[in-house]
Amino acid sequence: MQLTSHRVKTVKTSSLVAQRIGDAVRMELVHQGKPQTALARAIGMDQATLNRRVKGVTAFRTDELQQVADFLGVTVGQLYEGPRRVGIDGDQVADGAA
């Protein structure tokens, strides 16, 4: 029984991380004025698959996340931090605020 409750907690945590990363990708796309279709083409991913990743329904694989970070000009670490971006002067700016 302990194993099951631990597993549920792990799945919930993984889901939260996937959602946070998806939010970061979406916010950065909006900030840069780039459509999801451009990202999907650039990384060779089907639009429907990318949509599930951005919504946090399915987590990005490590190699996909690196491709996304490269496309957006951010680090993978910044995507893991959630919907934050680096401002023009290099300062961290929260939730798309300029």
VMD Tcl script that draws the C-alpha trace (Angstrom):
set ca {
  {0.00 0.00 0.00}
  {2.84 2.41 0.76}
  {4.29 1.85 -2.72}
  {1.02 2.81 -4.39}
  {0.63 6.08 -2.49}
  {4.27 6.95 -3.20}
  {3.74 6.24 -6.90}
  {0.68 8.50 -7.05}
  {2.65 11.32 -5.43}
  {5.48 10.84 -7.94}
  {3.09 10.94 -10.89}
  {1.47 14.13 -9.57}
  {4.89 15.76 -9.11}
  {5.93 14.76 -12.64}
  {2.70 16.17 -14.00}
  {3.28 19.48 -12.20}
  {6.79 19.72 -13.63}
  {5.48 18.97 -17.13}
  {2.87 21.71 -16.73}
  {5.42 24.21 -15.44}
  {7.76 23.52 -18.37}
  {4.86 23.71 -20.83}
  {3.82 27.06 -19.35}
  {7.40 28.33 -19.69}
  {7.55 27.26 -23.34}
  {4.19 28.85 -24.11}
  {5.05 32.12 -22.35}
  {8.41 32.36 -24.10}
  {6.79 31.71 -27.48}
  {4.30 34.50 -26.79}
  {7.04 36.84 -25.57}
  {9.08 36.23 -28.73}
  {6.04 36.42 -31.02}
  {6.67 32.93 -32.38}
  {3.82 30.52 -33.14}
  {3.79 26.93 -31.90}
  {3.73 25.80 -35.53}
  {7.18 27.34 -36.09}
  {8.53 25.51 -33.04}
  {6.95 22.24 -34.16}
  {8.54 22.55 -37.61}
  {11.93 23.53 -36.18}
  {12.14 20.49 -33.91}
  {10.44 18.06 -36.29}
  {7.43 17.42 -34.08}
  {3.80 16.96 -35.07}
  {1.70 19.99 -34.04}
  {-0.71 17.85 -32.01}
  {2.19 16.26 -30.10}
  {3.73 19.66 -29.36}
  {0.35 20.92 -28.17}
  {0.14 18.04 -25.65}
  {3.68 18.83 -24.45}
  {2.95 22.56 -24.04}
  {-0.28 21.81 -22.16}
  {1.67 19.53 -19.82}
  {-0.42 16.48 -20.73}
  {2.75 14.70 -21.85}
  {6.23 15.63 -20.67}
  {8.95 16.73 -23.08}
  {11.75 14.20 -23.53}
  {15.23 15.47 -22.66}
  {16.33 15.72 -26.29}
  {13.13 17.58 -27.22}
  {13.56 20.01 -24.35}
  {17.09 20.85 -25.51}
  {15.80 21.49 -29.05}
  {13.04 23.74 -27.67}
  {15.54 25.67 -25.53}
  {17.83 26.13 -28.54}
  {14.93 27.37 -30.68}
  {13.89 29.86 -28.00}
  {17.43 30.94 -27.15}
  {17.09 30.01 -23.48}
  {18.58 27.29 -21.32}
  {16.87 24.08 -20.33}
  {17.29 25.23 -16.73}
  {15.26 28.35 -17.43}
  {12.44 26.21 -18.82}
  {12.52 24.03 -15.69}
  {12.17 27.17 -13.56}
  {8.76 27.71 -15.10}
  {7.20 30.67 -16.87}
  {10.06 33.07 -16.41}
  {12.24 34.66 -19.01}
  {15.46 36.57 -19.23}
  {14.86 40.25 -19.84}
  {16.74 42.24 -22.45}
  {19.30 43.37 -19.88}
  {19.75 39.80 -18.61}
  {17.67 40.22 -15.44}
  {15.12 37.54 -14.57}
  {11.59 38.76 -15.19}
  {8.65 36.78 -13.79}
  {5.59 35.69 -15.76}
  {6.14 37.75 -18.89}
  {6.39 41.11 -17.10}
  {8.78 43.48 -18.83}
}
mol new
graphics top color blue
foreach p $ca { graphics top sphere $p radius 0.5 }
foreach p [lrange $ca 0 end-1] q [lrange $ca 1 end] { graphics top cylinder $p $q radius 0.2 }
display resetview
